[in-house]
Amino acid sequence: MNRPATAAENAVAQANVTVLELIKRSSEYLEKKGVDSARLQVELLLAHVLKMPRLNLYLDFERQLSEQQLETLRNLVKRRGEREPLQYIIGTVSFCGLELTVTPAVLIPRPETELLVEQAWKFLASRTDEELKVLDFATGSGCVAVAISTKFPVAEVHAIDVSGPALEIARANADRHNARIFFHQAACLAQIAAPPHMDLIVSNPPYIATAQIATLEPEVRDHEPAAALDGGADGLEFYRMLAEQAAPRMAPGGKLMLELGYGHAEGARAILAGEGWRIETVLPDYSSVPRILIAHR
């Protein structure tokens, strides 16, 4: 007796079905699974299977897939329906114009973190020093460090993460873009022997309060690395460490730039001020949430 077709198999139908029909059926399937922007997600998966830019699908709606391509798409749509993040399924993400590898070993870079990089770029461009030194704490995929290093190849960039598997991904991304970065495995700044005088210390640290992790979307809660999310009981644990340990590593005129979690602006301000930092500004993200804090000694 043949087994009944699964919902994913019904969504991604058998041969002789056009690209347009596949998009329609698969989108309906993902919508029922609670996936946001279902059509866009399907188009990106289909473009990945067909190895073409997503917009080219609109020029080839009547195309039919081979049975092998259909089977591949079925598996990918099923995984997305199980709320596995699209970026992990495809294996890459675009960040600051760079294509980066991502796996479940690293946090998926967010658009908000591009704002952090933009501020780092502006500051470094204003410096005339020939030997700029930059330190990226909690580097994860290496997205921030790689973006800075490729923009300022003469800078000496150091990147820290506590996770060995994450550092493997970060090194691969650095190699992919010929970025010269010194990697360190450590849980805090005090554990590394990097040069003490940094012109810029930048970080997108873990900042979700421990108890809140269980309330996050399944894509985040069930798939992204918990260590890259967990900022302690109040989400501010790593801001305390950075406020204390970044000070002795800061060069004259240097700056500290931090990405903030939702609702953390005032708490982070108070922590830094208590350690002698002067807050220059707190910049909003695309949703007007206070997101990027810039400070100096």
N, C-alpha and C positions, 0 to 999 in steps of 0.2 A: 504494500500500500504506500502510495506517495504521501509524504508529509504535506500539510497545508502550507501555503506560502506565508511568509512573515509579512508584517505591515511594511517593513522597509523594502522587501522584494516587490510588493504590490505597488509601492510608490515609484520605485525605479523599475519600470515594467520590462517586459521581454523585448526582443529585437523588433525592428521596424517602427519604433517610437521616436519621434523627432526631439531635438534639443528643447524646443519650446514646450512640448508636452511633458518632458522629463522635469523641467523647471517647475511647471505648474503642479504636478503630482507630488514631487519631492517637497515643495514649499508647503503644501497642505499637510503633509506628514509631519514636518518639523513644527509647524504651527500647533498641531495637536499635542506635540511633546513640550510645548511651552518655550520654544526657542525664539528669541527676538530676531527681528529682521530676517525672517526665514528665507525669503526669496534671495536676498543678497548672499546669505550663507550658502544656499544651493548653487548659485551662480559661481561663487568662488571655488567651491568644491569641484564643480563641473569643469571650470577653466583649468583647475589643477590637474584633473584627470586627462583633459585634452591637450594640456601643455600649451595653452594660449592665453593671451590677455583676456580678462573678463569681458571687456566691451566688444571683443570680436565675436562673442556668442550672438550678439544682436545682428551680426552680418551673416549668420549661418544657422538660423532657427530651424531650418528644414533638415539639417544634418542628422544622420542616424549613427548611433554608436555601435561599435563591434560588441560581441558578447563579452569579451574580456574587459572592455571599457565599462560596460554595464555592470559587471560583477564588481569591479573596483569601486564604482560609484555607489552601488548598493551598500558595500561595507563602510564607506566613508559617511554616507547619509545615516546609516544605523548608529555609528559612533557619535555623530553629532546629535542624533536624537536621544542618546544616552547622556547628553550634556557634556561630553568631552569638548574642550575648547577647540575652536576651528584652527587656531595657530598651532596647537600640538598635533592635530591631525595632518595639517599641511607640512608642518615642520619648520616653518619660517615666519617671520614677521617683518614688516617694514618699519624702520625707526630712524627718524631724521634723514630720510632718503637712503638709508642703508638696509640691505637685506641681511637679516640676522637669523641664525639657527636658534630655535627654542625647543626644549623638551620638558617633560614634567619635572626635571631637576631644577628648573629655573622659573622664576616669576615671568609672566608675559609682560613685556614693556607696554606701558600705557601712553596715550597721547599727552597726558599731563606731564609726564617725565620729560617730554620733548621741550616743555617750557623751562625746565631746570637746565637742560643742556643749552638752550638759547641764551639764558642769563650767563652761564659759564663762558660761552663763546664771546659775548659782549665784553665781559670783564677781561678775559685773556687778550682780546684784540686791543684793549686799551693800554696794555702793559708793553713797555719797550724792552723788558728784560730778554736777554737772549737765552737764558736757561730757566725757563718757567718750570715749576714743579707743581704737579697736580696729584691729589689723592682722592680716590673714589672708594667710599666705604659701602659695603653690602652690594658689590658689583653685580651679582647674579649672572645674567647672560652677558655681562660686559657692555651693555648697550651705551651707558653714559661714558665709560672710559674709552670705548672704541670711537664714539662720535667725537669726543674731544681730541683724541689722538690723531684721527684722520684730518680734522680741521686744523690742528696745530701740531704737525709732525715733529717739530723741533722740541716740543715740550717733553719733559720727563714725567710720564704718567704712571702712577702706582694704583693698583686695584686690590681690594681686600674682600674676601668672603670666607665665612666659616665652613662652607660646604665644598668638599673636594669635587663631587660631580658637577656642581655649578661652575667651578673654576675650569673644569675641562671644557665646558661649553663656551665659557668666556674666552679661553685661549684659542679655541677653534674660530670664534668670531673675529678675534684679533688677527689671526693668521689669514683669514678670508679677506680682510681689508688691509693687510700689510700695516697694521697698527703696532707701534712699538710700546708695549706695556709690560711693567713689572708686576707679576701677580704674587699675592701673599695669602696664605690660608691662616685666618685668625678670627677670633670672635670679637675683638676690640682693637682699638688703635695701639694700646699699650703693649700688645703682644707682637708687634712687628718692629723691625729694625730699619725701616725706611728712613731716608733723609729727614731730619727733624724740621726743616724750614720749608713749608709748603706755601706757595702763592695762592693756592685754592684747595680747599677741602670741600668736597661735594658728596651728597649722599641722598639716596632714596631708601631710607631704612625701613625695616618692618614696623608698621604703626597701627595694626589692628589690635584692639584690646582682646585679650585671650577669650573672654566669654562671648565676644561678638562673632568669632570665626564660625561658630555653628549656625549663625543666622545668614551667612552670605549665600549668594547664588551658587547652585550646584557646580557650575563651571569652576568657580574659585574654591569653594569649600572642599570639594571632593577630588580635585585634580591638581591644583597648584600647591607647591611645597609649603607646608605649614610654617616651617622655620623662616620663610621669607615673608610671612604675613604677621606673625605673632610679635607684637610690640610690648608684651607684658600685661599686667593687670589693667593698666589705664592707657596702654598704647604709647606711652611716653618713655619707656625704658631706654631706648637707644638715643633719644635726644639728651637724656641725662649723661650718658656715657660720652657722647660727642661734645657736649658743652664743657665737660671736665677735661677730656683727653685731647681734644683738638687744640686747645690753647697753647701748650708748650711746643706744638709742631707747626705753629703758624709763623710765617715770615712777616717782617714789617710790611704793612700795607696789604697783607693777604686777607682773603675773605672766606667765610663759611657759608655754603649754600645748601639748604635742606628742603626736601619735599615734605609737606605736611599732610597728615591724615585729616579727614573731615572732623571739624570741631577742635582741632589741636592748636590753633594759632595762639590763643592766649596762654595755654599751658606751656607751649614751647618758648614763647616770649619770656615768661617768668623764669623758666629753667635757665635759659641763656643769660638773662640779666643777672641772675643770682651767681653766675660764674664769671661775671665781669665783661660779658659781651655787649656790644652796642648794636641794637637792631636798626638796620638801615631801612628795610622795607619788607612788607609781606605782600606778595603779588597774587592776584586771583587767577583761577584757571578758567576754562571755557564756560563753566557754569557759575562763575562769580564766587566760587568757594576759595577762601584764603588757602593758597597752595604752596607758594615758594617763599621761603624766608631767607633773607640775606643779612649777614651780620659780620662785624669785624671786632678786633680787640681795641 
